[in-house]
């Protein structure tokens, strides 16, 4: 039976889900699990019903409830039904209350309100989609960050991840048969980031890609000869730009994104 995690929140539950997934990664590898998100839990009756369902499913509960009455009710009901439950936000609220000597607002979902930051994030996401994969070179001059790399170096997922941080990101594929757009050499080099990868890792990724498309692994796209040719050309382009380079061979998207974000932050 696969593990079941109930995610209970008085808002959308996005915060709780990110924390739960981060924690799960430390325990579960290659094992299927199920996260059941229960948003907008704002009364005791609904909360108790959720705990009862979790008890029947032999599930664990992670919850973000800003209302102290609901948090207390969750704890008591969980003990009563012998359900493991984890308060994700409560200890942080209590600690900050002591530190700031100020009562919290106790309003769910404040972080998700439609403020200026929200609309900047939406604009950045739309920008990443519009200027993905070198579709329109005009986006290079408008972008906060330009990602440069050969095929299968995580340019698109990186663009989308950084867009969620409100950065406008364009990405440019480097292909020997196609000249890079001139705009790439006209913007300040620090805005560009080269995504480097080892030939062995790229070979593995491309073979998996071909397999998923139902194509033979022997296609030239995944041969070491082709990959070496592309990587040498990529390096020549990067040398012309004079931009920083990140080796993404063994990095998760989040890890690479954090390095890029650090580059954007003045010391």
Buried (B, 14 or more C-beta within 10 A) or exposed (E): EEBBBBBBBBBBBBBBBEBBBEBBEEEBEEEEEEBBBBBBBBEBEEBBBBBBBBBEBEBBBBBBBBBEEBBEBBBEBBEEBEBEBBBBBBEEBBEEEEEEEEEBEEEBBEEEEEEEEEEBBEEBBEBBEBBBEBEEBEBBEBBBBBBBBBBBBBBBEBBBBBBEBBBBBBBBBBBBEEEBBEBBBEBEBEBBBBBBBBBEBBBEBBBEBBEEEEEEBEBEBBBEEBBEBBBEBBBEBBEEBEBBBBBBBEBEBEEBBBBBBEEBEEE
